[in-house]
Amino acid sequence: DWDAFDLSVVRSTWDYTDRHERFLAWADSVPRLHNPAGVLRWNTDKHYLGELAAAGVPVVPTDFVEPGEQVRLPGSGEYVVKPAVSAGGRDTARYGSGQTAAARTHMAALLAAGRTVMVQPYLGRVAEEGETTLIYLGGVFSHGARTGELLSLIHI
């Protein structure tokens, strides 16, 4: 009974990707949820990258492939294929030249499950430097965290 609490805060959700719509419905239903449900909705689907890019924020170039659309892959170089709703490298893979068939199979499985797929160039500096996450609370910078590379060159 969430009414029993003065305030609820979402901190870490590792399994929301399995039940994304259910998680968002839960967030809509919780009274006094400090994390606005609209922010959770926006932040748990990486379509927000397009909004950030449109606002002039530098982001990794991203091609979103929606269910029902044709699979599109880069003609050369290494790239990453992942669902738009995902976390922790789940259902994500890095592909190199010569792995088009494996990448297409991966994308087809995600699309068949009704999931939007993202295709991004692989950034080698992520392996070298990691990724930095900046945490803002109430619009004020709180802290940052750095993570290492989650991907290696793999075949799915």
N, C-alpha and C positions, 0 to 999 in steps of 0.2 A: 504494500500500500504506500505509494509515493506521496500521498497526502500527509503522511506522518512526519515527513522531513521538512525542515525550514528551507532547505536549499539542496539541490542535487547538482553534481558536477560530473560531466563525462571526462574521464582522464585518458584511458587507453582502451581501445576496442580493437581486438585482434581478429574477431570473427564476424564483424559486421558485413564483410564482403559476401558471406554465404547467405545472409538474410537481409540484404540491403533495404528493401522496401519495408520489411517488418521492423528493422531498426529505426527507420525514419518515422514510421507510424508510432512506435514507442516514444520517440523523442517528441512528437507532436502531442502525445497524451500526458506527458509528465508535467505536473504543476511545478512551478518554481525551478525550472531547469535553467541553470546559469548559462549554459551553452545554448544560444538560441537554435531552435530546430532548423530554421532557415540556413544558419551558418553550417550546421552539421550536414544538411542536404547539399549545400554548395561545395563544401570541402571534401566530401566523400566520393565525389564523382569528378574525375580529372578534366572534364569539359571546361572547368574553370580556367585552364591554361589559355584557352582562346580569349576569354574575357581579360585576363592579365595582359596578354599580348596586345589586344586592342587598346588597352590603357597605357601602352608603352613600356610595360615591364618586360625585361629580357627573359624569355623562356626558351626551352629546347624546342626547335621546330617539331611540330606534331601533326600527323595526319590521322584523323579519326575516321574509322570505317564502321559504319552503322550496320546492324543486322539488315540483310536484304541487299546491301551494296556489294559490288564486286571487290574482291581482294586486290589491294594495291600495295606493291612492295618497291623499295628503292632499286634502281638498276645496278648500283654498285656500292661498295663499302659495307661496313658492319652496321647493324641496326638492331633495335630492341622491339619486340612485339609483346604487348601486355594489354590486359583489360583496363577500361577506363575506371572501373570500380575494382580496386585491388589495394593491397597493402603488403609491405614486407617482401616484395619480389614474388608474391604468389601468382602462379600461372603466367609468369614472365620469363622470357628467354631472349638471349642474344644470339644473333645469326650473322654469319659471314658469307662472303661470296661462295657460291656452290651449294648453299643450303636452302635454296628457294623452295624446294619441294617440302622440306620439313617446316619451314615458316608458313607456307600455304596451308599445310595440314593443321598446324597449331591455330592459325587464324580461323580456319573453317570450323574447328571444334568450338572455339569461343563464340563465333557468330551464330552457329547452330543452337547454342545454349541461350541465345538472345542477348548476348553481351556485346557492347561496343568495344572495338579494338583500337588501340593506339599503336602507331608505328613512329618511332623516333630514331634519329641517328645515334649510334653508340658513341658516347663521349669517353675517350680514353682517360681524360683527366679525372673522371669519377673514380676509376680504379686507382689512380695515383694519389689523389687528394681526398677522396670521399665526397659525400654530399653534406651540405650544411642546412640545418633547419633552424629558422628563426621563430621564436615564440613571442607572440604579442598578447597581452592581457588587457582588455579594455582599451585597445588601440595604443598601448604603451609597450615598447620593447621590454621583455622580461629576461630572456636568455636564449642561447643558441646551443645546438647539439650537432656533433659531426658523426656520420656513420660511414663505414667502409663500404666497399663494393659488395653488392649482393649477387652479381651475375658473373658467370664465366662463360666462355664460348662452349655452348652445349648443343646437343641434338635432342629434339623431342620426338 
